[in-house]
């Protein structure tokens, strides 16, 4: 009878120990996933900022070209009015 009780106590101890280790592993995995998600979000934010900057530059260039064409058209119109 003593052997059976000692065996059950040993099994109970092993089960609770395994549960603690499992909980720690789950906690570590959760933290790792959280860190990876933060890194992915940071990387995406940097890419979005870079794309926005690139778009701003391209838009500025297009606007400058458009303004130049408008100035040229205005000059041509002035010349044609003078004639």
C-alpha positions in Angstrom: 0.0 0.0 0.0 2.9 2.4 0.8 4.4 1.7 -2.5 1.2 2.5 -4.3 0.8 5.8 -2.4 4.5 6.7 -3.0 4.0 5.9 -6.7 0.9 8.1 -7.0 2.8 10.9 -5.2 5.7 10.6 -7.6 3.3 10.6 -10.6 1.5 13.7 -9.2 4.8 15.5 -8.7 6.0 14.7 -12.2 2.7 15.9 -13.7 2.8 19.2 -11.8 6.4 19.6 -12.8 5.6 19.0 -16.5 2.8 21.5 -16.2 5.1 24.2 -14.9 7.6 23.5 -17.7 4.9 23.5 -20.3 3.6 26.8 -19.0 7.1 28.3 -19.1 7.5 27.1 -22.7 4.2 28.5 -23.7 5.1 31.8 -22.1 8.4 31.9 -23.9 6.8 31.0 -27.2 4.2 33.7 -26.7 6.8 36.3 -26.0 8.8 35.2 -29.0 5.8 35.5 -31.3 5.0 39.0 -29.8 8.6 40.1 -30.5 8.4 38.8 -34.1 5.1 40.6 -34.6 6.6 43.9 -33.3 9.6 43.5 -35.6 7.3 42.8 -38.6 5.2 45.9 -37.8 8.3 48.1 -37.4 9.6 46.8 -40.8 6.2 47.5 -42.4 6.2 51.0 -41.0 9.6 51.7 -42.4 8.6 50.4 -45.8 5.4 52.5 -45.7 7.4 55.6 -44.8 9.9 55.0 -47.6 7.1 54.5 -50.1 5.4 57.7 -48.9 8.6 59.6 -49.3 9.1 58.2 -52.7 5.6 59.1 -53.7 6.1 62.7 -52.4 9.2 63.1 -54.5 7.6 61.7 -57.6 4.5 63.9 -57.1 6.8 67.0 -56.7 8.6 66.2 -59.9 5.4 65.7 -61.8 4.0 69.0 -60.4 7.3 70.8 -61.4 7.1 69.5 -65.0 3.4 70.5 -65.2 4.2 74.0 -64.0 7.0 74.3 -66.6 4.6 73.2 -69.3 2.0 75.7 -68.1 4.6 78.5 -68.1 5.6 77.5 -71.7 2.0 77.5 -72.8 1.5 81.0 -71.2 4.5 82.3 -73.0 3.2 81.0 -76.3 -0.1 82.5 -75.6 1.4 85.9 -74.8 3.5 85.8 -78.0 0.5 84.9 -80.1 -1.5 87.8 -78.6 1.2 90.3 -79.3 1.2 89.3 -83.0 
